[in-house]
C-alpha cells in the first residue's frame, strides 16, 4: 500500500480504465484477472523471468502467454499482456495492477486504510473509527485491521504513504524528546 507507483504504471492503468469506458465492473473484472496472473507469476519464477527476459523473442513469449492463460483471460486481457511484453514493460506489471486498483477505488470514491491498535477492537469501536475516517476523508473507507501491542495503546493509521500516529508509544517518545531538550536548556542556562 505504501509503494511508489511509476508514471508508466499509472498511464497503463488509465489506458485500461479508458478501455473499460467508465464501466467499473468491467475494470474490476480486468483487475481480478490480472491479480490472478500476478499470483501465478509469484508462484513461478521461471515464467516471470522468461516474460521479463529481453533476449527471448516476442513471438515465443506470446505463445507461452496463449498456452498458459488462453482459457482464463479474454482477448483484451491477453492484449494487455502482449502490449507489456512488446513494449518491454512487463517489469511494471505489479505496479500497473496497484495503479489500476487505486484508480478503481478513486472512481468508486473508496480508500484503503490500515489501522493498527494495541488490542483487538470490538465491532462498535471499529465502526466508530471507520465512520470518523469516512467523514474526514469524504470517502468510503476500506479498513485493514492490525494488532501490534508494541504501540502500547491508541491507534496507528496509514493512508497510502501518509501516517497518523496516535499511539501511546509515539506520545511517550515525543514527551521524552521534549524532556531531553528541556534538560539541555536547563543545563546550558545553569552553565552561564
N, C-alpha and C positions, 0 to 999 in steps of 0.2 A: 504493500500500500504506500510506502514512502519512497518508492523507486522513482528516479527521474525518468521521464518519458521523452524520447527524442522527437524532434520536429518531423522526422521521416515517419515515425510510427504514427504520430498524430495525423499526418497527411493521408496515410493509408487508411486509418480508421475513419477519417472524414469521407474518403472515397467509398468505403463500404456503406456508410450512412447515406451518402448520395445515391448509391446504387439501390439502397432499400427504399428510396423515395419517400422518406418520412414514416414508413411502416415499421414501427418499433418492434412488433412481433417478428417481422422478417429479420431485422437486425439482430434481435435476441437469438433467433434460430441459427444465424450465421455464427454468432459469438459462441453459442453452445457447441456447435460442430468444431469450431476452431479450438475451443478448450479441450475437446476430446482428442484432437490431433496433438495438442500440446502434451496431454497426459501420455499418449502413445510415444511421443518423442522423448519424454522424460524417462520412459522405460527402455528406450532403445538408443543407446549412444551411437551405435553403428549407423542407424538411419539418419540421425541428426548430423553426424559427421559427413555422410555422403551428400546430403542436401546442402550443406554449407561448403563443400569442397569445390573450389572453382576449377580444378583440373578435370572433374568428371563432366562429361558432355551433358548439355541441357536436355537433349532428347532422352538420354539414359535416365536422368532424374525424373522426367515426365513419365516414362514407362513405369518406374518404381512407384511414383505417386498414384498413377492409374491402377496399378496392380493392388496396392495396399488399401487405397481409400475410395475406389470407384463405387463400391456398394454402399458406403456410408455418407458420401457427400454428393450434392447436386453439381451440375456443370459449372455454375457460377462460383461455388466454393473451391472447386478444382482449379478454376481460372485464377482465383486469388493466389493459390499456391504456385501456379505456373508463373504468374507475374513476379512474385517474390523471388523465385528461382531465376527467371530470365534477367531481372534487374540486379541480381546478386544481393538481395536484401533479406534473404531467409534468416540471417542472423538477427533481424529485427522482429521476428515472428512473435516472441513473447511480449515485447513492448507494444506491438500492434494490438495484441489481444487486450492488454491492460488499457491502452488508449481507447479501444472500442468499448470496453466495459465502462470506462469513465464517461465517454460520450453518451452512451445509452442512459446512464444514470442522470447525466445532465439533462437530457431530453425528457426524462421521467420526473425531473426535479427531486432526485434522490441523492444521498451522500452516504458513503461508508464511514463509520466512526468506530474506533477501537477504544473501549472503555475498560480500564483496569482498576480494580478495587482490591483492598487488602483481604476482604472476606467475601463469601458468597452473598449476593444481594437477593432479596426476595422479589417476586414479580411486581409488587407495588412500587418498590424502590426503583426497579429498572424502568417501569412505566413513567414514573415521575421524572427521572433523569432524561429519558428519551424525549418526553414531552417538552421539557425545558430546552433541550438542544434543538428540537424541531422549531420551536418558537424563535429562538435566537438565530438559527441558520436559515429559516424560511424554506426548509426542505424536509422531505421525508427521510428520517434517519434510519440507516441500516446498521444496527449496532452489532459489534462482536464483543462479547464479554469475556474478560480475562481476570484471573485472580493472581495477585502477587503480594504475599504477606510482607515482603521487604519494604513496601511503601508505608507500612505501619497503619495507615488509615487514610481516609479521603479518597480522591479519585485522580487518575492519570488518564487524560483523554487525548487521543491522537486523531486528527482530521487531516488526511493526506500527510503533508510534511509539517503541519502545524501541531504544536503540543500545548495543552493546557494542563499544567501540573498543579493540582490542588491537594497533593499528598501531604501527609504529616511529615514524611521524610524530607520533602522539599522545604517545608516551613522550618523544620529544625536546622537544616543545612543553611538556609538563609539567615536564621537567627544567629547561628554560630559564626557566620561570616561578619555579621554586624557587630557581635560582641568582640571579635578579634580586632576589627577596625577601631572600635571604641577604646579597646585596651591600648592599641598603638598610639592613638591620640592622647590618651591619659599619660602614657609613658613619655611621649615626646614633650608634652606640656610640663611634666614633672622634671624633665632633664634641662629645661630652660632656666 
